[in-house]
């Protein structure tokens, strides 16, 4: 089994942000939004943690005209590019940008109907705080929907994924993709992390040959009381 190798928590380098924004994420983003909407209802107020350049919020707002998104990221450079993406798609009235550490959110408890995140978890040295905060700001009955890469068992498998899914990218982008696999978690690691928060192991499952998804609906108040 490959040992986990951390990468920078915040992609605040201009070159990295531009490379990330130029990579072809269309199929992955469309799949993310389709799978999210399959868990309807998701409500109106959505928080996207680690939004990057806000491509997923843009896709979500195109597909569901009732939602509004708080798109949050710790990177200034990512948010600058996100602002451009939002403006050219005429979504400035439905997507608000917010700079924040996903492990220390300023929002009040039970503020959002849905909390979503794609490809942030592998950037965090420890993701306990991320999941704790995501659940804190999620309303009872709300949906937590998180997706990321999983860490393969061997270097050979990492290279196979890089060749298969980043063949047309620049070598710099391929290296970023490679590093992400090394920084990702295994399913067993993730299940151990979220178990103390009351999230059952079956809430996490592989949804592709390289991605896992956590889909969990926060219990209503009376359900929590009954469970206690």
Phi and psi in degrees as a GROMACS rama.xvg file:
@    title "Ramachandran Plot"
@    xaxis  label "Phi"
@    yaxis  label "Psi"
@TYPE xy
-66.7034  136.548  UNK-2
-74.4362  149.341  UNK-3
-73.8968  129.808  UNK-4
-117.873  115.569  UNK-5
-69.1586  151.055  UNK-6
-121.511  169.968  UNK-7
-53.7673  136.968  UNK-8
-68.8796  -37.7867  UNK-9
-117.079  124.043  UNK-10
-85.632  76.8782  UNK-11
-105.776  21.6519  UNK-12
-94.7907  129.472  UNK-13
-58.0399  -43.7081  UNK-14
-63.0885  -43.5946  UNK-15
-61.9287  -43.2752  UNK-16
-62.7788  -42.7576  UNK-17
-65.2167  -44.242  UNK-18
-59.6797  -44.2543  UNK-19
-61.436  -44.5348  UNK-20
-65.4886  -29.1323  UNK-21
-86.9772  -13.6454  UNK-22
-66.291  152.349  UNK-23
-83.7668  95.985  UNK-24
-101.723  6.03944  UNK-25
-56.6478  -51.1153  UNK-26
-63.9348  -42.8534  UNK-27
-64.9394  -43.3392  UNK-28
-66.8958  -41.3788  UNK-29
-63.2855  -39.5848  UNK-30
-65.3398  -42.1279  UNK-31
-58.0341  -48.663  UNK-32
-67.4977  -40.1706  UNK-33
-60.8268  -44.9023  UNK-34
-68.344  -37.2281  UNK-35
-61.8627  -48.8393  UNK-36
-67.4941  -22.0415  UNK-37
-67.5584  -16.7025  UNK-38
-96.0969  20.1406  UNK-39
-52.1352  147.442  UNK-40
-83.2286  145.944  UNK-41
-108.015  -4.8185  UNK-42
81.6955  -169.118  UNK-43
-100.297  -41.4267  UNK-44
-96.4853  114.434  UNK-45
-118.4  136.346  UNK-46
-109.032  126.31  UNK-47
-109.493  112.751  UNK-48
-94.7865  129.725  UNK-49
71.4471  46.575  UNK-50
-66.3279  -19.0527  UNK-51
64.0133  -123.624  UNK-52
-97.7345  21.1712  UNK-53
63.5594  27.4279  UNK-54
-69.8028  -35.9874  UNK-55
-71.063  -44.9572  UNK-56
-55.724  -39.1738  UNK-57
-62.2281  -44.8286  UNK-58
-63.7395  -42.6121  UNK-59
-63.0541  -44.3889  UNK-60
-66.8863  -29.5707  UNK-61
-69.4424  -34.8175  UNK-62
-87.207  -28.1806  UNK-63
-130.757  106.056  UNK-64
-79.5594  0.799991  UNK-65
-96.3144  -16.6936  UNK-66
-87.1875  156.954  UNK-67
-133.081  143.928  UNK-68
-123.739  133.63  UNK-69
-94.7164  107.974  UNK-70
-97.4282  109.314  UNK-71
-113.578  139.107  UNK-72
-155.555  155.426  UNK-73
-89.0629  -9.43562  UNK-74
-97.5143  121.785  UNK-75
-62.6746  -42.7349  UNK-76
-64.5718  -40.5112  UNK-77
-63.1734  -43.0192  UNK-78
-67.8917  -31.2784  UNK-79
-64.1194  -42.4817  UNK-80
-70.4118  -34.804  UNK-81
-60.6935  -41.2827  UNK-82
-58.461  -41.0162  UNK-83
-64.2858  -46.6377  UNK-84
-60.5438  -40.9791  UNK-85
-66.8857  -42.2248  UNK-86
-67.329  -42.5207  UNK-87
-70.7797  -19.2722  UNK-88
-99.4042  9.64978  UNK-89
55.8438  46.6655  UNK-90
-119.804  19.863  UNK-91
-67.7063  -18.9068  UNK-92
-85.7496  -6.61592  UNK-93
-124.171  -13.0079  UNK-94
-123.665  120.651  UNK-95
-109.48  133.186  UNK-96
-90.2442  144.487  UNK-97
-147.957  125.182  UNK-98
-90.8169  124.534  UNK-99
-162.935  156.191  UNK-100
-83.6074  120.201  UNK-101
-63.008  -15.0387  UNK-102
-91.8077  -5.88179  UNK-103
-143.67  75.2651  UNK-104
-82.9736  146.744  UNK-105
-91.4353  -7.16365  UNK-106
-72.5543  150.422  UNK-107
-67.2476  158.705  UNK-108
-61.8496  144.404  UNK-109
56.8725  44.9673  UNK-110
-93.3016  -28.4669  UNK-111
-115.584  148.581  UNK-112
-77.9945  -27.9052  UNK-113
-147.958  136.958  UNK-114
-119.218  123.113  UNK-115
-125.414  158.51  UNK-116
-161.42  136.523  UNK-117
-129.418  123.574  UNK-118
62.8775  32.6757  UNK-119
-101.157  -38.4563  UNK-120
-54.9412  -38.8218  UNK-121
-70.1244  -15.2677  UNK-122
-80.9499  -17.3232  UNK-123
-90.385  127.364  UNK-124
-55.8735  -40.2986  UNK-125
-138.108  129.208  UNK-126
-105.155  9.37091  UNK-127
-57.1413  -48.2147  UNK-128
-63.5433  -35.3116  UNK-129
-60.4298  -50.6267  UNK-130
-67.3159  -37.0848  UNK-131
-61.8486  -45.935  UNK-132
-68.8669  -39.9619  UNK-133
-59.515  -42.3742  UNK-134
-70.8865  -34.903  UNK-135
-61.9477  -43.135  UNK-136
-86.238  -1.40257  UNK-137
-89.5325  132.592  UNK-138
-70.6158  150.599  UNK-139
-54.7065  132.701  UNK-140
87.661  -6.39183  UNK-141
-78.904  163.265  UNK-142
-104.192  128.764  UNK-143
-101.569  121.096  UNK-144
-132.161  108.765  UNK-145
-128.045  134.733  UNK-146
-136.173  146.197  UNK-147
-163.449  176.878  UNK-148
-75.8519  157.575  UNK-149
-110.091  156.599  UNK-150
-88.1406  117.196  UNK-151
-65.334  168.051  UNK-152
-81.3522  -25.208  UNK-153
-135.262  158.621  UNK-154
-64.7478  -33.596  UNK-155
-60.4802  -41.5598  UNK-156
-67.8962  -37.7561  UNK-157
-58.1107  -49.511  UNK-158
-64.484  -33.1593  UNK-159
-63.733  -42.5401  UNK-160
-66.2547  -41.0652  UNK-161
-61.5831  -44.9359  UNK-162
-67.6437  -34.013  UNK-163
-77.5435  -40.357  UNK-164
-111.113  -6.42454  UNK-165
-130.887  27.9874  UNK-166
-61.9871  -35.3951  UNK-167
-93.109  4.70077  UNK-168
-89.0485  167.346  UNK-169
-67.8285  161.705  UNK-170
-63.2983  -32.8686  UNK-171
-64.4336  -44.3674  UNK-172
-65.6143  -37.6722  UNK-173
-62.5851  -37.6906  UNK-174
-68.2152  -38.9171  UNK-175
-60.5694  -42.9994  UNK-176
-62.4766  -43.8668  UNK-177
-60.3829  -45.9914  UNK-178
-63.5637  -33.5129  UNK-179
-64.3101  -39.9261  UNK-180
-62.3599  -41.5965  UNK-181
-66.8018  -28.8181  UNK-182
-89.9174  -7.14601  UNK-183
-75.2834  170.289  UNK-184
-103.424  162.992  UNK-185
-89.808  164.625  UNK-186
-64.1668  -38.8522  UNK-187
-62.6568  -39.5499  UNK-188
-62.5313  -45.1887  UNK-189
-64.8634  -43.1835  UNK-190
-62.916  -36.2132  UNK-191
-67.8196  -32.9791  UNK-192
-70.3647  -42.9737  UNK-193
-89.7269  -14.6916  UNK-194
-55.7157  -43.9495  UNK-195
-63.6551  -16.3547  UNK-196
-90.1313  1.16341  UNK-197
86.8581  8.57005  UNK-198
-86.908  118.762  UNK-199
-68.8323  153.392  UNK-200
-60.4975  -31.9324  UNK-201
-71.9335  -8.67076  UNK-202
-72.5227  -15.5165  UNK-203
-110.455  127.513  UNK-204
-151.818  155.653  UNK-205
-70.9388  134.323  UNK-206
-115.883  -4.30882  UNK-207
-154.417  -174.567  UNK-208
-73.0139  -8.58741  UNK-209
-138.27  -3.15729  UNK-210
-119.205  145.09  UNK-211
-112.484  157.177  UNK-212
-133.853  135.953  UNK-213
-107.529  118.79  UNK-214
-125.346  114.674  UNK-215
-144.648  129.345  UNK-216
-100.479  122.483  UNK-217
-64.2041  131.374  UNK-218
-60.5438  148.884  UNK-219
-68.6391  161.062  UNK-220
-57.0067  -43.7039  UNK-221
-68.4443  -30.4941  UNK-222
-68.6517  -39.3102  UNK-223
-64.4788  -40.7095  UNK-224
-66.1693  -40.9781  UNK-225
-64.3894  -39.9036  UNK-226
-66.0788  -30.1857  UNK-227
